[in-house]
């Protein structure tokens, strides 16, 4: 276990947390993504905050789980770990979709169309890219770091992480 790998996971988690819990709600409050007409903003932001916590927690848990599994099995088969990584990615897409569906509704249970695309896009970016892909590509331990995560060869080469 290298300290730098853990520090990178922590840094990406903090950046993701700041984006999801502070910057994105601020952008919605400033009407950057349009005006929410079908529900009062304070009611919607409660739904958003719950969704953000759920997505942040699952994304971080999948990243830490990935790191722990690889740390304990560094001599494993790269193709099976690659499959495991894609399963995690797929599950995160499902979790984001379900969370956005259930936490973006008005009083009648209808989806709030004004925020559906922006919320889905932001959460997918945060979950898949910032909280899952970047930490796993930069913190995968051992010899598997170049064989398992897509883009790892380029990113690890850029970081001089041989």
Secondary structure, DSSP 8 states (H G I E B T S, - for coil): --HHHHHHHHHHHHHHHHIIIIIHHHHHHTTTT----SS-HHHHHHHHHHHHHHHHHHHHHHHHHHHHHHHH-TTS-HHHHHHHHHHHHHHHHHHHHHHHHHTSB-TTS-B-HHHHHHHHHHHHIIIIIIIIIHHHHHH--GGGGGTSSTTHHHHHHHTT--
